[in-house]
Amino acid sequence: MIPTRVHGVIDYLVGIVLILAPYILGFADGTAAQWVPIIIGVATLGLGMITRHELGFVKIVPMTTHIIIDVASGLLLLASPWLFGFADRVWWPHVLVGLSYIVISLLTARHSPVESTVRA
């Protein structure tokens, strides 16, 4: 199992990578290919900041809910090249990060030590 603290670090890194990837990898063209990872990256950073884990700033969202949202985000990112019709131009970054995020989320501990000290 991946500890929730490590998952928190991964969240912040993945969020930044998703925001920067279109510019670094050359698909910042104003289309869904660019905006899907940017939006998911911003959402990932925001979710990490409000999750009840060691690296959350405002501990609102339970870790289990966070993991469910991460898996859904990974699935959306994975499918986005075909859902939004840009698979003919770029697909591998979306698929690679989407799959990685699903696997990481499924391997993460479901409860943070912080959750037991924070009331719902």
Backbone hydrogen bonds, N-H to C=O, Kabsch-Sander energy under -0.5 kcal/mol:
donor,donor_aa,acceptor,acceptor_aa,energy
2,I,107,L,-3.1
7,H,3,P,-2.3
8,G,4,T,-2.3
9,V,5,R,-1.8
10,I,6,V,-2.6
11,D,7,H,-2.8
12,Y,8,G,-2.0
13,L,9,V,-2.3
14,V,10,I,-3.3
15,G,11,D,-2.7
16,I,12,Y,-1.9
17,V,13,L,-2.7
18,L,14,V,-3.0
19,I,15,G,-1.8
20,L,16,I,-2.3
21,A,17,V,-2.7
23,Y,20,L,-1.0
24,I,20,L,-2.3
25,L,21,A,-3.2
27,F,22,P,-2.0
28,A,22,P,-0.9
29,D,27,F,-1.7
34,Q,31,T,-1.1
35,W,31,T,-2.3
36,V,32,A,-2.5
38,I,34,Q,-1.4
39,I,35,W,-2.8
40,I,36,V,-2.5
41,G,37,P,-2.6
42,V,38,I,-2.5
43,A,39,I,-2.5
44,T,40,I,-2.5
45,L,41,G,-2.2
46,G,42,V,-2.5
47,L,43,A,-3.0
48,G,44,T,-2.3
49,M,45,L,-1.8
50,I,46,G,-1.0
50,I,47,L,-0.7
51,T,48,G,-0.8
52,R,61,V,-3.2
53,H,51,T,-2.2
56,G,53,H,-1.7
57,F,49,M,-1.9
58,V,49,M,-2.6
59,K,57,F,-0.5
60,I,50,I,-2.2
60,I,58,V,-1.6
61,V,50,I,-3.0
66,H,62,P,-2.3
67,I,63,M,-2.5
68,I,64,T,-1.9
69,I,65,T,-2.4
70,D,66,H,-2.5
71,V,67,I,-2.5
72,A,68,I,-2.3
73,S,69,I,-2.6
74,G,70,D,-2.7
75,L,71,V,-2.5
76,L,72,A,-2.4
77,L,73,S,-2.8
78,L,74,G,-2.7
79,A,75,L,-2.3
80,S,76,L,-1.7
82,W,79,A,-1.3
83,L,79,A,-2.6
84,F,80,S,-2.6
86,F,81,P,-1.8
87,A,81,P,-1.6
89,R,86,F,-1.7
90,V,86,F,-2.4
95,V,91,W,-2.4
96,L,92,W,-2.8
97,V,93,P,-2.4
98,G,94,H,-2.2
99,L,95,V,-2.8
100,S,96,L,-2.2
101,Y,97,V,-2.6
102,I,98,G,-1.9
103,V,99,L,-2.4
104,I,100,S,-2.9
105,S,101,Y,-2.2
106,L,102,I,-2.4
107,L,103,V,-1.5
108,T,105,S,-1.0
109,A,2,I,-2.8
115,E,112,S,-0.9
116,S,112,S,-0.6
117,T,114,V,-1.6
118,V,114,V,-0.8
118,V,115,E,-0.7
